[in-house]
């Protein structure tokens, strides 16, 4: 039993001792995949015999950032989520709406030093979002579905795991809320990503 405990300690020791050394100030870039869970608010829009209900969607993101010190970093990110879809099939008409969203964010990221390769963090940012849509049929819906530009905010939690000094993988969950012409739009984003450090 003691040998097993010792073996586990030997395996975990590099994760404990090297994780903090990997995290240094400097530039980094990264990217990954997004799964977006829509929480759009169209409750106050009445369309006879129809309920606006979009499907969730996949997307991707790209980011570049600068770490000022081990715990504080700034990020500029680009998120693109195509094809939120809403479909309605009735006896007399079929409609399909495809909503594309892309956003630019400036964010601050605060990481917690756990003295391991895992670095959990909180992140928050402000940005601008553009929503555009394609309508297969039923052009009157043009006036009901959010489109155009609007400010947006996001906030979330995540963690980075440092594989090497210049490479990490991570997971993050954010809540995004839009305002202005696209104030109906809000959604949860689940990220998996990879970062490369210079």
N, C-alpha and C positions, 0 to 999 in steps of 0.2 A: 504493500500500500504506500509506504514512504517513497519507494522508487517511482511509483506512478505520479504521486504529487510532485516529486522533484522534476520528472520529465515534463509535466504540464507547465511548471514554473519556468523551465528552460525555454520551452516553446513560446510562452507569453512574454518573456522578458524583453525581447526586441521590440514588441509592440508597446511596452511600457516605457522603455528607455529611449527609443528612437522617435516616437511620435512627436514629441515636443521639439526635437531638433529639426524635423522636416519643415516646420512652419516658420517661414521667414518673410520679411518685407520684400515687396517687389511686384512686378506685373504678372498677370496670368490671363489665360483665355480658356474658354470651355464651351461645351454644348451638350445637348441631350434631347430626350423625348419628353413630351407632355401628354398627360391624359387630363382633359378638362371636363369637369362635372358641372353642367349648366344649372344655374339658379336664377334664370331670367325672370323678370317681373312683367308679365303681360296681363295681370288680373283685371286691370281697369280698361282693357281694350275689348270691345264687344264685336265679334264677327258671328253672324247668324249661323247656328248649327256647327260651330267650329271652336276648338280650343287650341290655342297656340302652345305647342309642347315640342321643344327641340330635343333631338338626341344628343348625347354626349359626343365628344370628338377627341381625336388625337392631333398632336402638333409637334413642333420642335422649337428649341430656343438656342440662341448663341449669345455669349457674354464675354466681356473683357473687363478686367478689374485691376485694382492696385491695393495691395495690403500695406497699410501704413505701419502696423506692428502686428504682433501675433494675434491680437484679438479684434482689430478693427480694419475693415476693408470697405472700399467703394466699388460698386459694380455698375456698368452700363450694359443693358441687356435688350435683346430683340426677341420677341415671342411671336410665333405665327401659328394660328390654329384654324385650319380650313375645314369647311364642310360640317358645321353644325347644321343638321338637317331637320326640317319639319315636313312631314308628309300627311296629307289628308286625302282619303279615297272615299268618295260618296257615290250615290246612285247617278247623279247628274254631272259631277265635276271631280276632277283629280287635281291636286295641287302639290307642288314640292318647292320648298324654299331652302336654299343653301346660303348659310351665313358664314363669311370669312372674317376673322379678326386678326389684326396684327398690332403689336404694341411696342413702344420704346420706353424703357424705364431707367431712371437714375436711382440707385438704392444704396443704403448703408447696411453693412453686415457686421454683427457682433458675435464673435466665436468664443466659446468657453474652453479654456485650457484644461483638459482632463488628464494631461501627462500620459496619454496613450495616442494611438493612431486615429482614434475617433475624436472629432471636433464638432460637437453640436453647436448650432447657432440660431440666432433670430435675425430676420431681415425685413426691411420695410422700404418702400420706395414710392415715388410719384412719377407719372409719365403721361404719355398721350397715346390714345388708342384709335384705330380706324376700323370701322365695321362696314362691310359691303355685302350685298346679297344678290343672288340670281333667283328669279322666279320662273318656274316652268310654265305655270298657267295662273289665271286669276290675278291679273295685274293690279286690281284694286288694292291688293295687300301691300303694294309699294308704300302706301301711306301709313301702314301699321307697323312694319318691321323696322327696327332701329338701323340707321345707316349714317355714315359721315364720321366726323372727328369729334373727340371729346376727351377731357382730362380723365385720368384714372389713378387709383391708388392700389397698392398691394401690401400685404403683410403676411409673414409666415414663419415656419420653423423648418429646420433641416439639420443634416449632419454630413460632414466630409470624412472620408476614410482615406488616409494617406498610404498608398501602396509603396511609393518611393518618394524621394525628395522632390521630384519634379512632376509627380503624377498622383492624382487622387480621384476617387469616385464618390458620388454622393446621392442623396435623396432629399427632396424638399416638398413641402405642401404650402401653398399660398392661397389666400382669398383675395380676389380681385373685384373691385367695384368701380364702375364707370359713371360719368356724370355728363351733363350737357345734353347734346342731341342724342346720345346713346345711353341715357340714364337707366334704361330698362335692363341693361346688361350687367350681370355679375356671375361669377363662377369660381369654383375651386380648381386649382391646378396641382397635379401630382407630377413631380419631376424625377427623372433619373438622369444623371449627367456625369461627365468626365471633365476634369480641369487639368491644364498643363501649366506649370510654373516656370518662369524664366529666371 
